[in-house]
Amino acid sequence: MRHYAIIAMSTISSLAIIWLPLIPITIFLISHKYYQYTNPRPKGCRKLGLPHHKTNLHDEYDPKYSQGVPEKHTDSEDKPSWRIKALFAYPIKSCAGIELDTADVVPTGFTYDRQFCFAEYITPKTSTNESQQAHWTARTLRDGSLCRMALIRPEIWVPDPTAKDYSPELQEVQSQGVLVIHYPRVTAGILSLPVKLGIMLGLLSKELSFRVPFSPPQDSDQKSTYPLTPVKIWKDTPLAHDYGCQLPSSLHRFLDPDRTRGPLTLFRTNSSHHREIFRNAPRKEDLGFQPVTGFADAYPIHLLNIASVQDIAGKCKTDIPELSIRRFRANIIVQGPGAYEEDHWKRVRICGPKTESKSESGAGAGGVEVYTACRTIR
């Protein structure tokens, strides 16, 4: 009996050694699973853009797009051969884009395009003159060590009066919507094992997320939460809303795992402090207004011809077997014109399929008219 008792006690001890460390892991996973269920969609809103499984670029590599067709040509479905292929907005500069089915155009470009950017606080080692003072500067994918920005996936949720929980009093509605920001879940050290186990079992998502108001609240109590702060972007230093108080520490660890950079924050453009465009742009005397932009590099809208990209792809096929047009991060992708025909355009009129231009000046023509400027963005 004593022999059996010793064996039994030994077995229990072995099981305890195996299972006791799993107790905190189980608690960790359950608590995070609970958080997922208590973090629902923004109230009174709907998600903007095409579903993840849908895209208008499913056939972007089809050779048929490499050959241009006459401007008035129609395809087998009686649709204009010269037409918009796809629409994209990039809410956060240098982060993932959202494919749209329709897009509203405002003076800075698409309504939801490049309205946010990440920035780093730069503290020069020496400050002998004003230009070398500590300041916030916008960061992009051009900063090689911040290439992880491409993995940040924003979602735009816009107010939806048809939603069952819609109310004009909701903060989500008053802020003109919500930006939900997803980024990969990255852990190190002792937590890496339970996190990987949770992801493998489907108890944890592969991404973390947080949300910010698309537009800062207007009440005075909230204005101090998102203060207007100068941020340097190229040669301009506009005032923008600092959303830094909303950034979780896990996002900082994701973007700067080696902790070699200065403080990071998220900025939102302010409608009273847009950047005026002068380089290669039409003048106010010609248009009646000076073109402006938010956090886009230089111009409000980026239009790209799929035939031009296919021509470039053919020249670098050895190194890049499939060069996606997505890599150029354009807002409007068009099909129909031959390669580089867009380089000669002065104005572009985007109309419905039944709208016809009645005059060179545009009199009687519907649609949206775009003046072209920089042709070297490729």
C-alpha angles and dihedrals in degrees: 000000000000089000091054091046091054091050091049093049091047091052092049091049091051092050091048091052089052100042105034094071088052093061096076089041090055091048090049093051094045092049092051091046089053089051090055091055092047093051101072131165117296111278119256093008142106128209116257123227140028120318114264092252093054128074137156089218096067090118100035092131094054108126090222089081093058093072118070122226131205115282095243094045120122127204130232090281092053091250121138109267089215102067146121111285099186142350126216137182125193106202093186117042112251094005129107119299135232120231111223135201092206133010134202116220122218129172092276094050126261112013095243100032123118094339091137134046138176117239138190126218108237119203110186117219088230127031105190094144139025095258090063097053120124110277146153115262127188116248127211141173087277086078095081096206089058095057088122087078087083088067094056108103118199125196125199117215114190129194112272116195089194093061114109093231095044119132129161087226094063116111088226090059097042090053090055091246141319134277111216112196120202124190135168118279107243124180136169137191124015095352096056094082098053091042093052089046091050092050091047091051093046093244093116130041120236089237139056122210145189134181137227132184112267090224124025115254114261099220116106094238091061098041091078089055091064103030122192106252133174114252123185116228114172106309096339130084108193125174113253137170114268109224093179094122089067098054114105119223090241090065090053089052090049095051096038108026093161093048093229098131134077123255115307129215142168122244130201121202120248117222092222093054107047120151114255116224121222107149108100089338126126114261128247089248089062101039104028089240139051113246115247136190141189120220096328113123096254115319135052099235132027114206121189133185115224092214090059092053092048089054091052090045090055091056095053100033093122093061098030111029093187116025106190120212086223089075089071091058096219124172097215123034115191133194131201107049119098121254113298095357087126089066089075098048119113098180133013122205115198111199141165116270094262097044117105128189112244099191143012090247092056097248110158093008122125130206133060121311119211125192112216121226125157114038098179100074091110 
